[in-house]
């Protein structure tokens, strides 16, 4: 009979990994374990450094959690979209360049909307956009759309997704600035980088085991959690502004 570890689940466009025939993926699992250990150690180091000397540790902890959730979600979306369009463009390189470039450009424009577009609204709009984005290749191929229309529609949808995701990072920076924690922003950026590195590996594992749609659902949940965290922090009274240092008397 078949080995007990054989994966007999149906291969679909949402989970197109026919070469992965086992219920476990040892190579990816090993990579995930190693990456998780390194990233947790680094994240802990940066978090301790950010909290050191901070009078309002609760607010600082919330900022750290917000940045972890927001940046982790960003990379889950990014990797899943690249994977979803992997087989419909001329090459994997074309998928990487087109999706990543458009997503980053859209995020840049989304950053200009930070402060005017509530994060919960951005998350609400993002959810159906991600569903459209991950299903779009199947729909357009089935409809027989021309490559030009296909590429143009892809750019528009991915740009819109990036636009919604782009409001989160500046919102976190603004929250840190309002809390008079500008000096901690480098620590938050370091945490973002670690979260992105770990999310890249996690997204590959989730994509193989759960599929694109469930991985993107997790990303939406993380964005919703980040939105609520940011809103709760914004509703708290701002701490008093530190007094400027006294001028030295010559």
C-alpha positions in Angstrom: 0.0 0.0 0.0 0.9 3.6 -0.2 3.1 5.1 2.5 1.2 6.7 5.3 2.9 10.0 4.6 1.5 10.2 1.1 -0.6 13.3 0.3 -3.6 12.3 -1.7 -5.3 15.7 -1.7 -6.4 17.2 -5.0 -4.0 19.5 -6.8 -5.7 22.8 -7.8 -4.6 26.1 -9.1 -4.8 27.4 -5.6 -2.4 24.7 -4.4 -0.5 23.8 -7.5 2.4 21.7 -6.1 2.1 18.2 -7.7 5.7 17.5 -7.0 5.0 17.7 -3.3 3.5 14.3 -2.7 4.1 13.9 1.0 2.1 15.3 3.9 5.3 16.8 5.2 7.9 18.9 3.3 11.2 18.1 5.0 13.3 20.6 3.1 10.9 23.6 3.6 10.3 22.5 7.2 14.0 22.4 8.0 14.4 25.9 6.4 11.4 27.2 8.4 12.8 25.8 11.7 16.2 27.4 11.1 14.8 30.7 9.9 12.3 30.9 12.8 15.1 30.3 15.4 17.3 33.0 13.9 14.5 35.5 13.4 13.0 35.0 16.9 16.5 35.6 18.4 17.0 38.8 16.4 13.5 40.0 17.0 13.9 39.5 20.7 17.2 41.4 20.7 15.6 44.3 18.8 12.5 44.3 21.0 14.6 44.4 24.2 16.7 47.2 22.8 13.5 49.2 21.9 12.0 48.7 25.3 15.2 49.6 27.2 14.9 53.0 28.8 11.4 53.5 27.6 9.0 54.9 30.2 5.8 53.7 28.5 6.7 50.1 27.8 3.0 49.2 27.1 2.8 51.6 24.2 6.2 50.6 22.9 5.1 46.9 23.0 2.0 47.7 21.1 4.1 49.4 18.4 6.3 46.4 18.2 3.3 44.0 17.8 1.7 46.3 15.2 4.9 46.4 13.1 5.3 42.6 13.4 1.7 41.9 12.2 1.7 44.6 9.5 5.0 43.6 7.9 4.4 39.9 8.3 1.1 40.3 6.4 2.8 42.3 3.7 5.2 39.6 2.8 2.6 36.9 2.9 0.6 38.8 0.3 3.7 39.6 -1.8 4.9 36.0 -2.0 1.5 34.6 -2.7 0.8 37.0 -5.5 4.2 36.2 -7.1 3.4 32.5 -6.8 -0.1 32.9 -8.2 1.1 34.7 -11.4 4.2 32.4 -11.7 2.7 30.2 -14.4 0.8 32.7 -16.5 3.6 35.1 -17.6 6.5 34.3 -19.9 8.8 33.3 -17.0 9.1 33.3 -13.2 11.4 36.3 -13.6 8.7 38.2 -15.4 6.2 37.4 -12.6 8.6 38.5 -10.0 9.5 41.8 -11.6 6.0 42.7 -12.7 4.2 41.8 -9.4 6.9 43.0 -7.0 7.5 46.3 -8.9 3.8 47.2 -9.2 3.1 46.2 -5.6 5.9 48.4 -4.3 4.9 51.3 -6.5 1.3 51.0 -5.4 2.5 50.8 -1.8 4.4 54.1 -2.3 1.3 55.8 -3.5 -0.7 54.2 -0.6 1.7 55.8 1.8 0.6 59.2 0.6 -2.9 58.3 1.7 -1.8 57.4 5.3 -3.7 59.5 7.8 -6.6 60.1 5.4 -7.7 56.4 4.9 -8.5 54.6 8.1 -6.7 51.3 8.4 -9.9 49.3 9.0 -11.3 50.7 5.8 -8.1 49.7 4.0 -8.3 46.2 5.4 -12.0 45.9 4.4 -11.2 47.0 0.8 -8.1 44.8 0.7 -9.9 41.5 1.5 -11.9 41.3 -1.8 -9.0 42.7 -3.8 -6.8 39.8 -2.6 -9.5 37.3 -3.6 -9.7 38.9 -7.0 -6.0 39.1 -7.3 -5.4 35.4 -6.6 -8.3 34.2 -8.8 -7.6 36.6 -11.7 -5.2 34.4 -13.6 -7.7 31.5 -13.8 -10.6 33.8 -14.8 -8.6 35.6 -17.6 -7.1 32.4 -19.0 -10.6 30.7 -19.0 -12.0 33.8 -20.8 -9.3 33.8 -23.4 -8.2 37.4 -22.8 -5.3 38.7 -24.9 -1.9 39.0 -23.2 -2.1 42.8 -23.4 -5.4 43.0 -21.6 -4.2 40.3 -19.2 -1.1 42.3 -18.3 -3.0 45.6 -18.0 -5.6 44.1 -15.7 -3.0 42.4 -13.6 -1.1 45.7 -13.1 -4.3 47.5 -12.1 -5.3 44.9 -9.5 -1.9 44.5 -8.0 -1.5 48.3 -7.9 -4.8 48.6 -6.0 -3.6 45.9 -3.6 -0.4 47.7 -3.0 -2.3 51.0 -2.5 -4.3 49.5 0.4 -1.2 47.9 2.0 0.9 51.0 1.7 -1.1 53.0 4.3 0.0 50.7 7.2 3.7 51.5 7.4 3.4 55.3 7.5 0.6 54.9 10.0 2.9 53.1 12.4 5.6 55.7 11.9 3.1 58.5 12.6 2.0 56.7 15.8 5.5 56.4 17.0 6.1 60.1 16.3 2.9 61.1 18.1 4.1 59.1 21.1 7.4 60.9 21.1 9.3 57.7 20.2 11.0 58.8 17.1 14.3 57.5 18.5 12.8 54.0 18.5 11.9 54.0 14.8 15.2 52.3 13.7 14.3 49.5 16.1 10.9 49.2 14.6 12.4 49.1 11.1 14.7 46.3 12.3 11.7 44.4 13.6 10.0 44.9 10.2 13.0 43.4 8.4 13.1 40.4 10.6 9.3 39.8 10.2 9.6 40.1 6.5 12.5 37.5 6.4 10.5 35.0 8.4 7.3 35.7 6.6 8.9 34.8 3.2 9.7 31.3 4.4 6.4 30.9 6.3 4.4 32.0 3.2 6.1 29.3 1.1 5.3 26.6 3.6 1.7 27.8 4.0 1.3 28.0 0.2 2.3 24.4 -0.2 0.4 23.0 2.7 -2.7 25.2 2.8 -2.9 27.0 -0.6 -2.8 30.6 -1.7 -6.3 31.6 -0.5 -5.9 30.5 3.1 -2.5 32.1 3.3 -4.0 35.4 2.1 -6.8 35.0 4.6 -4.2 34.8 7.3 -2.7 38.0 5.9 -6.1 39.8 6.1 -6.5 38.7 9.7 -3.1 40.1 10.6 -3.9 43.4 8.9 -7.2 43.5 10.8 -5.3 42.9 14.0 -2.8 45.6 13.2 -5.6 48.0 12.4 -7.3 47.4 15.7 -4.0 47.7 17.6 -3.2 51.0 15.9 -6.7 52.4 16.5 -6.6 51.5 20.2 -3.2 53.2 20.6 -4.4 56.3 18.7 -7.3 56.6 21.1 -5.1 56.7 24.2 -4.0 60.1 25.5 -0.7 61.1 24.1 2.1 61.2 26.7 3.5 64.6 27.7 6.1 65.9 25.4 9.6 65.6 26.9 10.9 69.0 28.1 13.7 70.3 25.9 17.1 70.3 27.5 18.0 73.5 29.4 20.3 75.9 27.6 23.8 76.0 28.9 24.7 79.3 30.4 28.1 80.5 29.0 
